[in-house]
């Protein structure tokens, strides 16, 4: 059974075709610049040469049509006919409080997703466009929605409520939701498998450190707290997002800088984080290079970044009443050996001991703590697409 996994953004669409008989990836690709000049698809069928197909795409339907054409292309495609696609799994960012797991997409589900769009105006509308486009082109193929928020629906109320008037939670759903759930779930499960333990017996802190970044406390396989909140802005400092700040800074800046709501949102989401603090870049490779060359703000930026993660590890260790494993994943978590080291450094008294030699690795599943470390430290490359495909199979079977 082949499952097509779609992750649809406002101007891009990532996809993977996976043969679920053996969980083998058949093709991967990215449609870029949808509805912008210079649209193109980068497609790769595993075992064949990569191709770049440049062709205008005026909307997401055009993009899906081109993706499917690439997948069945005689020369560089992966399958002969679209009928070989049994189901489509869609990544959906916000499922609100309605979805604590993946769902088969129906008209009713789409209505709820539209309601959730208010909560994720940048993400849910393009996710829905992807779903609608797929349904038009593949009308008889079942579709499943897999939500970034779902895994965190097990958080207790005391983790997700803000100390705002309770009516605001009831009226607008203002609460913490958490994101990157599919990734936190995948890497915590893999960590348990790697350690040869039952996940129900483990207290794990998962650190998803990519362009967006979040840490989660996974107790017995369930998320009980996470750093992202009402939106993916809360918590850690990220590439361009500020994470936690004193909320009183906002009215202060409105007054001093004359910023309105859109200006503040732009400042906090796009101009802050490691980019804002260092003035160099949002890409951590650039920051590491600048720090190695002695740039003081780059050094400070990395210190600030690591300290914040360390604080959350400590907080979640306290919240769970112990810790068995720390897992690092996503672009920075998988590749940034020095960042992993600096986060863990100084926590030896808490039983957290990284092995510098084992830690000197990129993008591979590996235990990177010392043999004596009470808390195991693991590097686990994330695989959200596989999780989406697995959920899709489970629901359409
Ligand atoms: P996204 O959230 O967009 O999926 P990724 O998980 O791909 O993000 O992570 C992107 C981030 O990973 C970038 O900030 C990039 O700097 C960082 N990254 C990639 N390779 C390295 C590396 N070798 N060292 C440090 N950071 C890296």
Boltz pocket constraint, residues with backbone or C-beta under 6 A from the ligand:
constraints:
  - pocket:
      binder: B
      contacts: [[A, 209], [A, 210], [A, 211], [A, 212], [A, 239], [A, 282], [A, 283], [A, 284], [A, 285], [A, 286], [A, 288], [A, 330], [A, 331], [A, 332], [A, 335], [A, 336], [A, 337]]
      max_distance: 6.0
